[in-house]
Every structure is written in C-alpha cells, then in structure tokens.
C-alpha cells in the first residue's frame, strides 16, 4: 500500500480570529494566504513568523469546524483582487467574489492587494479643485482632485443620498468610475445602497466592495486594499478618474485594533494598536493623483464619543484635505443637502488655488451666516424688529443664502418629484454674489429654495411679477 504524503502544515492553536500553524518544510511568506478545511473554505493570512517552524495568522473567513491537528496548506500568493471593465456594476467581498447573486465576471485579471503607492515622479503636484456640481460643497468646502475628504454625519441626515449623488455626478460630469467600499457596514445598509443606486441608474459605472459587520476583523481590515487595487487599475491602466467612497474609515482602524489584540501585541494609547499610524498611512498614501488620472476619496468618519482628540480621529484628520459636516438641525429644517457651512472646511479654499473672487465670496458667506447664528437667540427672545437695520439685512441675506445652497438631487427625483440639478462652480458663485448684493432682498425666500443656478430664481421672479401685474389689470 502506497504511503500518503505528509500534509504541508498543521494547525496547532485556534484562538478566536487567530490561528498558529506548524510547517516543517519551510515557512510560508508573510501576507501569504493559507487554506484549511475540507473544501479550503477557511482562509488565513500570515502576519507573524514565530520561529523556524511556526507562523501566526489572522483568519479572513468563519472558522467553525477548524480544530488543532487539521491540515493547512500554503497557497503561495497574497490576497488578490479582480480588475477589468467587467467588474463595473458588480458587488464583491474582500476576496473579489461576487455577492450580488450573479455569475463571476469574465475577462478579469487578478492582482495582489499589497501594491505600493504611486511613485513620486509619476504623481501630479498641481492643486486642482474637484468640482462636484453640488453648490454647498463647491463654494464652501471644495474638494481636491486626488485628495481625501471626510464626511461627518449620523443616521438620517442624508449621508447616503449625498454619496449616491456624488456617484451620479462623477459618472455624468467626469466620465469616471465610482467605487464604494463598505468597511464594517451592516448587511441591510449595503443592500439598500445597492438597490438605490440601481434604481437611480448609476450602478453601471460603479463597483461596490464590502467587508460586512458580521465578518471577521481580518476581512474588514483588508477590504479597503481590495477596493484600492480596483481603483488603481482604472486610474493607471485606463486613465480614468475614480471617486472612492469609504464608509467607515474608523471601522478599518477598529479592525486593526481587534487583530492586534488577538495577536498578543502590546496596546498603545486607549487600547489602539501600536501600528495604527503606519497601517492608516499605507491605505491613505495610495489615494493620490497621477499625470494620467486621479483617485479622489470621500471617507465617512466616525468620531468615538465625539472626542476629536481620540487617536483614531487625530490620525485620520492628518490625511484629510477637506471636512464636510452634515447637520441634523439643518436636515430637520428641510435644508438639503444638510451641510453645515460653518463647521465644514477645506484646505483648497485658498486664494492662490480657487482665486480671489471665490475666496472672497466664501469668506463673506461664512461671515454672514456666522452673524445670523449669533443673532438667533436675540430674534427668539425679542423678535426680528428689535434688531438694527444693518443686522436685519444680514439676517435676510443669510436666510436667502441658506435656501440658495439647497439643491434638488437626481437620485431623489422619484421621491420628491423635483428634477435634479447640477450647478457649475461659476454659476454657484454668481448666485451667492447676487444674494450678497441684495438683488433678491425684496423677493420671497421660497424663490431661492431647491433651485439650480440663480437664473432659475430670476425666471421665477419675473414670472411672479408678470402674474401680479396681470392680476392688478
């Protein structure tokens, strides 16, 4: 009887999301994938070499049924992701496997997710504004092409709607690709976003990658690299701009913290992993613009206990070029998108980048809205009539600016019945300037609510004047 070959490796310890394995005939490389189970269904990534014969790895899949003594083999390759135009309109997990109940895409090649950032010589050093077509963002918190913006917002304030509209405008204006990466997402939220994007007609130029909340921390920790590998293909190989949306970047840090604890590493401040800064930098550094195209990222950021001095928040902020804050109060007032103009900011709002006119108008808008905020308590207690004439004019301008910065979205047409609008930066600036110059001081505020450019308000005003003259005659 012929003797069977010895297994290439043996599982010697299983602890939650971490396993130890013994390899007598040479250790697998760091970051290599190991496979165990009857159908190779358990996937492990090597993260530590313990000695000459033992490795430690974090598990990327559920480990039910895995036990000490089970065979484990070295796949000889790190985690890989599919790339190609066939992945457009599809939804994947961390392994590049489709999770949208459709067949696997054909004509795709596979690449390691552990690529290095673009070389400095190939990067574009020009500071260029990424125009979104959304007035409140382009005027007060312009995004950087090839930069990273943080999106702060809780549940129910329009974060998903804003993300979907950005995807729609990316496809319509920039002829680019949108890539949504869900890190620690709830299964329900992923399904809802997929369905909404399909109904809005923006799915065909979008790729979605999910490391869901119910998956092991290893999968959540690596799903961002899978999405980045796909984004780099469109940027470098096809020369197409990519809008990368990450929700939520804090969950990436949290997954790294869980893995660090399971590996037995010494924790840093507040229990975070000692390598947090390096891990986050490795992810963020790959988001950049080259001379061919750019990857522009908008990342949802959760701030633990609203403590902006938390190490996770501090390290994340150091990579962001713009912060967009969604306000629940503005959402309750029906001012959509519910972007807080005073709390939002951008490094691009510099006269040398956006020009003197844009910078001057943005500062005047902020000053007007800030004064209105200070006067709200007085108005609530004493009434508008008790303000000075100058302060009343400031209030009138601020209320009209707030309404002009609202905008109907294409992705909400089926719910609101209002046709979506995309507004150019020049048109948005012209509208703000007209309001600050008191062109609409005698017009009702509602004329400026949920419109596109200022010409639409002028048309409404002329139609109103003609109607009032006809009624008088």
C-alpha angles and dihedrals in degrees: 000000000000115000117239120241116257114255114261093237143000131221108236102172137018118193116168107288095354131076135184120216135187122222115185097184102053134314123268115244122266112273091019116138119243122200129206139165133067092292099025087257095143112078122192129184117214111235104158138033103213097184140323094304108021133076133182123213141175118240119240096189137041112286102206109149097017112129141174111280095033118134119254128185136201114243090200094226138078125241111301136197131207118247130188140089090278091075092067113112093019137113122223142180127227092282093053091253115144115249097180094090092252131115119278112271116260130221093036128139124209127233134184114258091219097081121147123246119269113282116260091239090060096047126099113239095190116114103228129174117237105219112213101180089238110118100211092052100040095048104038107020108020116191124233119239103241091011136112126248128189120223113204117193143127129221118304100016097105103268095137092045091051091049091049092049091050089053090049093050092045090057094042101043109026100031086228139133127262121212122190118199117191112198113186090351121165112249090236094054092050093050092047093049092049091051094046092050091049091050091047090054097238099108098091093072095038135089121198125200123183136192097181129213093250093056125095117273090250091064093046090048094054103037092085090059090050090055092045092052090055091047092051090054092058091044100045105027102034100025093230125144114246129207107204116195117191122191112207120003091177089063088060090056090044092053090051090051091053092049092047091054093048091050090055097242120157109262123235129212115340091357097298120144116267090234096053096113093049095046093049092046091051089056098041096043091064090060102087145115125257130191089268103047143327142243108220114190133202112189129191108226125202114201110207111238088344087284107146090187091064109122092237092054094044094052092045094049091053089067099045125097095187138024122207114191121197114209123213090203092057090047090053089053091054094248101144130214083041094214114155103227094198098047095043120083143164138202088222092068091095124125091230090057107032097025133250096279096053092045093048093049093047091051092048091049091051091047092050094047092045091053090049090053090053091050096049094087092051091048091050093051104034106016133244093282092068092064123095118258092254092051091049090054089050091052092049091051093047094051091049091047091051091053095044090054089060116094138185112240129220090225092058098046092106091055103039102031089226119123113244120249133209113197125199119230093247092051091049091051091047090054094049091047092051091053093047088051089057094244089143099036091118096040123095115260092236091068088071097044119109098352135130118229126357093260088072090058091048090052091050090049093050091048090050092050092048090049093050091049091051091051092051093050 
